[in-house]
């Protein structure tokens, strides 16, 4: 097994929560995605935060292209 982690960057918490639900329905996730607030450098305002979905993929079974497409459908991207 390898240590693979995918990070989806999304524009806000509501979108991140919605994508987390979609991920659980579409992909065989070994555990629930971790939702993390990522404040932009120097910004304290929650409006200036992106949200990250961190997916552990120890068996490297998730398709990065499919994850990137899902994130893009919600104004986000897969961090490379």
CORLINJO-V853995 format. One record per backbone hydrogen bond with DSSP energy under -1.0 kcal/mol. CO is the residue of the C=O (numbers start at 1). NH is the residue of the N-H. If there is no record, write none. Layout:
co=CO nh=NH
co=CO nh=NH
This chain:
co=4 nh=57
co=6 nh=55
co=7 nh=79
co=8 nh=53
co=9 nh=77
co=10 nh=51
co=12 nh=16
co=13 nh=17
co=14 nh=18
co=15 nh=19
co=16 nh=20
co=17 nh=21
co=18 nh=22
co=19 nh=23
co=20 nh=24
co=21 nh=25
co=22 nh=26
co=23 nh=27
co=27 nh=29
co=34 nh=54
co=36 nh=52
co=38 nh=50
co=40 nh=43
co=45 nh=48
co=46 nh=49
co=48 nh=40
co=50 nh=38
co=51 nh=10
co=52 nh=36
co=53 nh=8
co=54 nh=34
co=55 nh=6
co=57 nh=60
co=58 nh=2
co=63 nh=67
co=64 nh=68
co=65 nh=69
co=66 nh=70
co=67 nh=71
co=68 nh=72
co=69 nh=73
co=71 nh=74
co=71 nh=76
co=72 nh=75
co=77 nh=9
